[in-house]
Amino acid sequence: MKYRKKPVVIEAKQLSADTLDEIVTWIGDDKVTDGTSEDECFIGIQTLEGYMSARNGDWIIKGVKGEFYPCKPDIFEQTYELVEE
């Protein structure tokens, strides 16, 4: 049997030094550990499966139940398309 993923609209933000503070606030300070180095920003996100790391360029997705998780840019591009509002 084969199945197709149901179309679901999600919210997502791409992690960068410019969006780091916005993403930490969006997710909630209690669910994120963040840090930066000279050339990179990164965060740890408390997901349903435990802490997951996201690095500069990764997408942070808010799921259908309000959960947050990181997604690599190539997977995000293959899985999601922009919804015009």
Phi and psi in degrees as a GROMACS rama.xvg file:
@    title "Ramachandran Plot"
@    xaxis  label "Phi"
@    yaxis  label "Psi"
@TYPE xy
-122.598  148.741  LYS-2
-132.404  147.972  TYR-3
-109.538  138.588  ARG-4
-66.7322  131.944  LYS-5
-66.0103  142.712  LYS-6
-70.0103  124.235  PRO-7
-132.165  133.43  VAL-8
-90.0041  128.082  VAL-9
-121.779  163.704  ILE-10
-100.407  142.347  GLU-11
-150.81  149.531  ALA-12
-136.997  139.458  LYS-13
-89.0984  130.011  GLN-14
-74.8054  130.091  LEU-15
-155.106  171.456  SER-16
-59.2666  -32.9644  ALA-17
-73.7423  -28.326  ASP-18
-104.138  -1.20697  THR-19
-54.7556  -53.8601  LEU-20
-61.346  -41.7313  ASP-21
-61.518  -42.4677  GLU-22
-68.6331  -41.4064  ILE-23
-60.7595  -42.8674  VAL-24
-65.5227  -41.9802  THR-25
-61.5138  -45.776  TRP-26
-74.5682  -40.6314  ILE-27
114.871  127.617  GLY-28
-55.2027  -31.1985  ASP-29
-75.3875  -11.5252  ASP-30
-109.578  3.20967  LYS-31
-131.032  137.544  VAL-32
-113.371  133.893  THR-33
-128.362  163.105  ASP-34
-166.443  164.502  GLY-35
-141.798  153.349  THR-36
-122.596  -175.134  SER-37
-59.6902  -36.0268  GLU-38
-121.334  9.63049  ASP-39
-155.287  148.969  GLU-40
-117.663  152.815  CYS-41
-154.043  155.658  PHE-42
-140.375  156.032  ILE-43
-110.053  131.731  GLY-44
-116.889  132.03  ILE-45
-76.008  108.293  GLN-46
-105.399  179.625  THR-47
-65.2187  -21.9592  LEU-48
-100.327  7.08194  GLU-49
110.574  -170.586  GLY-50
-73.1506  134.694  TYR-51
-127.496  145.869  MET-52
-94.8534  145.298  SER-53
-130.08  138.668  ALA-54
-117.774  169.371  ARG-55
-45.6488  126.823  ASN-56
97.1205  -20.2982  GLY-57
-69.6737  155.876  ASP-58
-97.4002  141.653  TRP-59
-107.578  124.068  ILE-60
-111.512  137.445  ILE-61
-99.5519  115.66  LYS-62
-76.0182  178.416  GLY-63
-67.3007  -19.0372  VAL-64
-105.05  13.7624  LYS-65
86.5226  3.80251  GLY-66
-80.1073  155.894  GLU-67
-117.52  145.548  PHE-68
-159.292  153.722  TYR-69
-85.9329  156.756  PRO-70
-144.254  132.357  CYS-71
-66.7214  147.313  LYS-72
-56.8649  -39.3133  PRO-73
-68.3751  -38.9386  ASP-74
-68.2357  -41.584  ILE-75
-58.7816  -46.4072  PHE-76
-62.362  -36.9481  GLU-77
-76.2082  -23.3539  GLN-78
-102.354  -31.4522  THR-79
-123.24  151.796  TYR-80
-132.775  153.714  GLU-81
-66.5552  134.745  LEU-82
-100.712  125.235  VAL-83
-77.7188  130.646  GLU-84
